Amino acid sequence: MAIFHLQISSIGRSAGRRATAAAAYRAGERIRDERSGKVINYSKRKDVLHTEIFLPARLDGLNVGWARDRATLWNAAEAAEKQRNSRVAREYQVALPPELTPSQRLELARTLSRELADRYNVAVDLAVHDPRPGGDPRNFHAHLLTTTREITPTGLGAKTGLDKASDKRFTEKLTSSRDEFLTLRERWATLTNNALREANIEARVEHRSLAARGIDREPRPSVPLTAYKIEQRGARSEVAERLRADYRARVQKRLERAAASSSASTRTADRTHTDQSAAPLEQRAADQRDVEEIRRQAREAWLRLRPKEAERSPNNTPDHAIDHEREVVGKDTVPLGHRPEDDFAL
């Protein structure tokens, strides 16, 4: 099945690497490194299907033949760098879908090469490889080795692309290197899916992580090729076993976290349901207390008014009548002559 793979790395002197050696290995050619005088020869490789150098479209029609010669190009890249820890090249390694035909895979790799050359104004040295004998038969892939400096008619210019210094990226209002990486990953996924769609193949690749896609599972372990070959021979690989054991441990922890989260959600839901059930009873009790308080205030106000009304009355209501009326009011009975609105006006 089609998989997404885009690995972006640098070829640096601090790691003891040379651009000339990297180019010779990927292209399966013989190149003489002018700085050291050594000859790097990988011409016996049989898995190199296609090699090609791409230059920016803006240089079409100009005399830049030096950049189309592999040995001249990469010796120039070495000569342009003066520091011991310089980056002399950058590599983009991509997986090509095995579902595509050889010509379709080649065209997909060439499309990415042209885009990188035009995006960063660099030279792109493309090498398309078939799966090696004895390896995974689906391992069709391509190496895109690019210069870290711009290509000009007269030679290599300033640093560009991902190798441009952060302060210059900020001054020129470019995105950060991290955002540039993400943009390139998304673009490669788009190109791959377009090629699959045009070939009427249902398979698709995805550049986003499982978490970004909302998939709650652990990514499967990636076993190194060396360990994979050891197991193919029937031997035991401690590296592969450790990777698988770590994977099983991560899966178990994820299951435990999911179970704990589910239990906590259940308890929260139960508490919420209980609170909602109790809420009407508490509300009714509060409303009842409010009604009792209003009645109490009305009763006290009415009793304060009764002596004055008795004094104004021509018959002077006897004390036992007043007591009787108080008793009736105490039983929540509205006395004669009393207006309910008077209670709420107080």
Backbone torsions as a table, in degrees:
resi	resn	phi	psi	omega
1	MET	NA	153.9	179.9
2	ALA	-67.6	137.1	177.8
3	ILE	-126.8	155.1	176.2
4	PHE	-93.0	127.7	175.0
5	HIS	-150.4	118.0	173.3
6	LEU	-139.7	107.9	179.7
7	GLN	-110.5	120.9	-179.4
8	ILE	-110.5	122.9	-177.7
9	SER	-140.9	169.7	-179.4
10	SER	-116.9	150.6	174.7
11	ILE	-103.0	108.8	-174.2
12	GLY	-124.4	149.7	179.0
13	ARG	-69.8	-26.7	-178.9
14	SER	-62.3	-23.0	177.5
15	ALA	-97.7	7.7	179.0
16	GLY	77.1	23.0	-176.4
17	ARG	-105.0	156.0	-179.8
18	ARG	-129.4	144.2	178.6
19	ALA	-65.5	-36.6	-179.6
20	THR	-64.6	-42.6	179.7
21	ALA	-67.4	-40.6	179.5
22	ALA	-62.6	-41.5	-179.4
23	ALA	-67.8	-42.7	-179.5
24	ALA	-63.1	-41.8	-178.6
25	TYR	-65.1	-46.5	-175.4
26	ARG	-72.3	-34.1	-179.5
27	ALA	-88.5	-11.2	-178.0
28	GLY	66.7	46.2	-176.2
29	GLU	-127.5	176.7	177.5
30	ARG	-109.1	118.1	-178.4
31	ILE	-130.7	136.3	176.3
32	ARG	-94.4	125.1	178.2
33	ASP	-85.9	113.0	-173.4
34	GLU	-70.8	-26.6	-179.7
35	ARG	-70.2	-40.1	-177.4
36	SER	-102.9	-17.6	-176.6
37	GLY	80.3	2.5	-178.9
38	LYS	-83.9	151.9	176.4
39	VAL	-105.6	123.6	178.1
40	ILE	-102.7	119.8	-173.2
41	ASN	-126.3	111.4	174.8
42	TYR	-123.9	30.3	-175.2
43	SER	-70.0	-11.1	-179.6
44	LYS	-87.6	-0.2	179.2
45	ARG	-64.1	139.2	-177.6
46	LYS	-111.0	-5.1	-174.8
47	ASP	-99.2	4.2	179.4
48	VAL	-85.9	111.5	-174.7
49	LEU	-85.6	-38.0	-174.5
50	HIS	-156.4	141.1	174.1
51	THR	-132.9	146.9	-178.3
52	GLU	-167.3	144.6	178.3
53	ILE	-109.6	129.1	179.6
54	PHE	-110.5	139.5	176.9
55	LEU	-120.9	159.4	179.4
56	PRO	-58.2	143.4	-178.3
57	ALA	-62.3	-25.7	-178.4
58	ARG	-67.2	-14.9	179.9
59	LEU	-95.3	3.5	179.2
60	ASP	-59.5	132.4	179.1
61	GLY	89.5	-9.0	179.4
62	LEU	-95.1	160.4	-178.1
63	ASN	-83.3	89.0	179.3
64	VAL	-127.1	37.5	-178.8
65	GLY	-61.8	-27.9	178.8
66	TRP	-59.7	-33.4	-177.3
67	ALA	-78.5	-13.1	179.3
68	ARG	-91.6	-6.2	174.8
69	ASP	-95.1	120.9	-171.5
70	ARG	-60.2	-48.0	-178.4
71	ALA	-64.1	-43.6	-179.7
72	THR	-65.4	-42.9	-178.5
73	LEU	-59.7	-49.9	-172.4
74	TRP	-81.2	-23.4	169.7
75	ASN	-70.3	-34.3	175.3
76	ALA	-66.1	-38.3	177.8
77	ALA	-63.5	-38.8	177.1
78	GLU	-67.4	-41.8	-177.2
79	ALA	-69.5	-25.2	-177.6
80	ALA	-74.0	-18.0	-177.7
81	GLU	-102.5	133.4	-175.2
82	LYS	-109.8	-16.5	-175.4
83	GLN	-91.6	156.9	-178.3
84	ARG	-71.4	-23.2	-177.7
85	ASN	-110.4	23.5	-177.0
86	SER	-68.9	148.7	169.0
87	ARG	-88.4	121.4	-174.4
88	VAL	-102.1	-12.8	178.3
89	ALA	-163.6	164.5	175.6
90	ARG	-131.7	142.6	-176.4
91	GLU	-121.5	138.7	173.2
92	TYR	-118.2	112.2	178.5
93	GLN	-106.7	127.0	-176.0
94	VAL	-128.7	150.5	174.5
95	ALA	-92.3	133.9	178.8
96	LEU	-102.5	130.9	-175.2
97	PRO	-58.8	128.3	177.9
98	PRO	-68.3	-17.6	179.0
99	GLU	-68.2	-22.9	-178.7
100	LEU	-81.2	159.2	174.9
101	THR	-77.7	163.6	178.6
102	PRO	-54.6	-42.1	179.6
103	SER	-67.8	-35.8	178.0
104	GLN	-69.0	-39.7	177.0
105	ARG	-64.3	-41.5	179.2
106	LEU	-62.2	-44.3	-179.5
107	GLU	-65.4	-35.6	177.2
108	LEU	-63.4	-44.8	178.5
109	ALA	-65.5	-37.1	179.3
110	ARG	-68.1	-36.3	178.6
111	THR	-61.5	-45.9	177.6
112	LEU	-63.7	-39.3	-179.8
113	SER	-61.4	-44.3	179.5
114	ARG	-63.6	-41.7	-178.1
115	GLU	-65.1	-41.4	178.9
116	LEU	-65.8	-41.0	179.6
117	ALA	-61.1	-42.6	-178.5
118	ASP	-77.9	-31.9	-178.0
119	ARG	-68.8	-41.2	-174.7
120	TYR	-111.9	-1.3	-177.4
121	ASN	58.1	45.5	-178.6
122	VAL	-118.8	168.0	170.3
123	ALA	-89.1	137.2	-179.4
124	VAL	-119.7	118.9	179.5
125	ASP	-100.8	103.6	-175.2
126	LEU	-91.2	135.0	172.7
127	ALA	-136.2	117.8	179.5
128	VAL	-99.3	127.4	-176.3
129	HIS	-114.3	141.9	169.9
130	ASP	-86.2	164.6	174.6
131	PRO	-60.9	142.1	178.3
132	ARG	-76.2	149.8	176.6
133	PRO	-58.8	133.0	-179.0
134	GLY	86.6	-8.7	178.6
135	GLY	-96.5	-166.2	178.4
136	ASP	-68.7	120.0	-177.4
137	PRO	-66.5	-9.6	179.3
138	ARG	-95.3	-0.3	-171.1
139	ASN	-81.7	60.9	171.4
140	PHE	-81.9	130.1	-176.4
141	HIS	-153.9	170.2	-179.7
142	ALA	-138.9	146.5	174.2
143	HIS	-111.4	127.2	176.9
144	LEU	-116.0	101.4	-179.2
145	LEU	-93.1	121.4	-176.1
146	THR	-119.4	153.5	173.6
147	THR	-73.5	154.5	177.0
148	THR	-91.0	-6.1	-179.3
149	ARG	-120.3	155.9	179.6
150	GLU	-66.3	147.7	175.0
151	ILE	-91.9	128.2	176.1
152	THR	-124.7	165.0	179.1
153	PRO	-58.8	-24.8	-176.5
154	THR	-103.3	-4.6	-179.7
155	GLY	150.2	-157.8	-179.6
156	LEU	-88.9	138.8	-178.4
157	GLY	-103.5	-136.4	-175.1
158	ALA	-80.4	163.6	175.5
159	LYS	-61.4	146.8	-175.6
160	THR	-146.3	172.3	176.2
161	GLY	61.1	-138.2	-179.1
162	LEU	-68.1	-13.0	-179.3
163	ASP	-94.9	0.8	175.6
164	LYS	-71.8	138.3	-178.6
165	ALA	-60.8	148.9	-176.8
166	SER	-60.6	-39.5	-179.4
167	ASP	-65.5	-35.9	177.3
168	LYS	-70.4	-36.2	176.7
169	ARG	-62.1	-39.8	179.2
170	PHE	-67.6	-44.4	-179.6
171	THR	-62.3	-38.9	-178.6
172	GLU	-86.9	6.9	177.2
173	LYS	58.4	41.7	175.9
174	LEU	-93.9	160.8	177.2
175	THR	-69.3	163.1	178.3
176	SER	-68.9	162.6	179.0
177	SER	-60.2	-37.7	179.4
178	ARG	-62.0	-46.2	179.3
179	ASP	-64.5	-33.6	178.4
180	GLU	-65.9	-40.5	175.9
181	PHE	-58.5	-47.0	-178.4
182	LEU	-63.8	-38.3	178.2
183	THR	-63.5	-42.5	179.7
184	LEU	-65.8	-39.8	178.2
185	ARG	-62.2	-45.1	-179.9
186	GLU	-64.1	-39.9	-179.1
187	ARG	-65.3	-40.8	179.4
188	TRP	-65.4	-38.4	176.9
189	ALA	-62.9	-41.0	179.5
190	THR	-64.3	-45.5	179.6
191	LEU	-61.9	-42.4	-179.6
192	THR	-64.1	-45.8	-179.4
193	ASN	-66.8	-34.2	176.0
194	ASN	-63.0	-42.5	179.5
195	ALA	-64.6	-41.3	178.4
196	LEU	-65.3	-40.0	-179.9
197	ARG	-66.3	-43.2	179.3
198	GLU	-65.4	-26.2	178.6
199	ALA	-88.9	6.5	179.8
200	ASN	59.2	40.9	177.6
201	ILE	-109.5	131.4	-175.3
202	GLU	-75.5	-23.0	-176.9
203	ALA	-61.1	146.1	176.9
204	ARG	-138.4	156.0	176.2
205	VAL	-110.8	159.7	-177.8
206	GLU	-136.5	125.1	-177.5
207	HIS	-88.5	-16.5	-177.4
208	ARG	-80.2	155.9	178.9
209	SER	-72.7	166.7	177.8
210	LEU	-61.3	-41.0	-179.2
211	ALA	-63.7	-41.3	-179.9
212	ALA	-64.7	-27.5	179.5
213	ARG	-91.2	-0.2	179.6
214	GLY	75.8	23.4	179.3
215	ILE	-96.3	118.2	-174.4
216	ASP	-93.4	78.7	173.5
217	ARG	-156.8	160.7	179.7
218	GLU	-79.9	139.0	174.8
219	PRO	-65.0	139.9	-178.2
220	ARG	-67.7	148.3	-176.1
221	PRO	-69.0	148.6	176.7
222	SER	-106.0	111.9	-177.8
223	VAL	-86.3	126.7	178.9
224	PRO	-57.8	151.3	-176.8
225	LEU	-59.1	-39.6	-179.4
226	THR	-60.0	-47.0	179.1
227	ALA	-64.8	-37.1	179.0
228	TYR	-62.5	-42.3	-180.0
229	LYS	-67.8	-35.7	177.4
230	ILE	-60.9	-44.2	179.5
231	GLU	-69.5	-31.7	176.8
232	GLN	-62.2	-32.0	179.4
233	ARG	-80.0	-0.5	179.4
234	GLY	89.5	4.8	179.6
235	ALA	-90.5	172.2	-178.5
236	ARG	-99.2	130.6	178.7
237	SER	-110.4	113.2	179.7
238	GLU	-65.9	-34.6	179.8
239	VAL	-63.2	-48.3	-179.8
240	ALA	-63.5	-41.2	-180.0
241	GLU	-65.2	-39.5	179.4
242	ARG	-66.1	-40.5	178.7
243	LEU	-63.2	-40.8	179.5
244	ARG	-70.2	-36.5	178.0
245	ALA	-65.6	-41.9	177.0
246	ASP	-61.9	-38.5	179.1
247	TYR	-64.3	-44.9	179.1
248	ARG	-63.7	-36.6	178.7
249	ALA	-65.9	-41.0	178.5
250	ARG	-65.1	-39.6	178.6
251	VAL	-63.2	-42.9	179.9
252	GLN	-63.3	-42.6	178.5
253	LYS	-63.5	-39.0	178.9
254	ARG	-64.0	-40.9	178.2
255	LEU	-64.1	-39.9	178.6
256	GLU	-65.6	-41.0	178.0
257	ARG	-64.2	-39.3	179.4
258	ALA	-65.0	-40.2	179.2
259	ALA	-65.8	-42.0	178.8
260	ALA	-64.9	-39.9	179.3
261	SER	-66.3	-39.8	178.9
262	SER	-64.5	-40.6	178.9
263	SER	-64.7	-42.1	179.3
264	ALA	-64.9	-38.5	178.8
265	SER	-64.9	-37.9	178.7
266	THR	-64.7	-43.9	178.9
267	ARG	-63.1	-40.6	179.3
268	THR	-64.2	-41.7	179.1
269	ALA	-63.8	-39.1	179.5
270	ASP	-64.7	-42.7	179.0
271	ARG	-64.1	-40.6	179.7
272	THR	-62.9	-42.1	179.4
273	HIS	-63.9	-41.5	179.5
274	THR	-63.9	-43.0	-179.8
275	ASP	-63.6	-40.2	-179.9
276	GLN	-67.9	-34.4	178.6
277	SER	-70.2	-36.6	-177.8
278	ALA	-78.5	-22.6	-174.8
279	ALA	-57.7	-46.6	179.7
280	PRO	-60.2	-40.4	179.5
281	LEU	-63.5	-45.1	179.9
282	GLU	-64.6	-39.1	-179.9
283	GLN	-64.8	-42.0	179.0
284	ARG	-63.9	-38.6	178.9
285	ALA	-63.8	-40.8	179.5
286	ALA	-65.5	-41.7	178.9
287	ASP	-63.0	-39.5	179.3
288	GLN	-63.4	-39.7	178.1
289	ARG	-63.7	-38.4	178.7
290	ASP	-64.4	-42.2	179.4
291	VAL	-63.6	-43.8	179.3
292	GLU	-62.2	-37.8	-179.9
293	GLU	-67.2	-40.1	178.1
294	ILE	-63.7	-42.1	178.9
295	ARG	-64.2	-42.0	-179.6
296	ARG	-61.9	-45.3	-179.3
297	GLN	-64.1	-39.6	179.4
298	ALA	-65.2	-40.7	-178.9
299	ARG	-64.8	-44.0	179.6
300	GLU	-64.2	-39.0	178.9
301	ALA	-65.3	-40.9	-179.3
302	TRP	-66.5	-39.6	179.5
303	LEU	-65.8	-32.8	178.0
304	ARG	-68.3	-29.2	-178.4
305	LEU	-81.9	-24.2	-173.8
306	ARG	-59.8	-44.5	-180.0
307	PRO	-57.8	-41.0	-179.4
308	LYS	-65.8	-40.4	177.9
309	GLU	-65.0	-35.4	179.6
310	ALA	-65.8	-37.4	179.9
311	GLU	-65.7	-36.8	-178.5
312	ARG	-78.3	-16.8	-176.5
313	SER	-72.9	134.9	-178.3
314	PRO	-66.0	-27.1	-176.8
315	ASN	-95.3	-8.1	-179.0
316	ASN	50.1	86.8	-177.2
317	THR	-55.7	130.8	-178.8
318	PRO	-62.8	159.9	-178.7
319	ASP	-62.1	-37.3	-176.7
320	HIS	-67.1	-27.8	176.6
321	ALA	-69.1	-38.9	178.4
322	ILE	-63.8	-44.7	179.3
323	ASP	-59.9	-38.8	-179.7
324	HIS	-64.4	-41.8	-179.9
325	GLU	-65.7	-36.7	177.0
326	ARG	-62.7	-40.5	-179.1
327	GLU	-64.7	-40.2	179.9
328	VAL	-66.3	-42.3	178.1
329	VAL	-61.9	-38.0	178.7
330	GLY	-61.0	-20.3	176.8
331	LYS	-96.2	22.7	176.4
332	ASP	62.6	31.6	175.8
333	THR	-104.5	128.1	-177.6
334	VAL	-74.1	124.6	-177.9
335	PRO	-66.9	160.0	178.8
336	LEU	-64.2	142.3	178.4
337	GLY	78.8	-1.2	-178.3
338	HIS	-93.1	134.2	178.3
339	ARG	-100.1	130.4	-178.6
340	PRO	-58.7	-33.4	-177.9
341	GLU	-66.0	-20.6	179.3
342	ASP	-66.7	-32.8	-178.8
343	ASP	-63.1	-38.2	-174.9
344	PHE	-88.5	-9.3	178.8
345	ALA	-82.8	-12.8	-176.3
346	LEU	-78.1	NA	NA
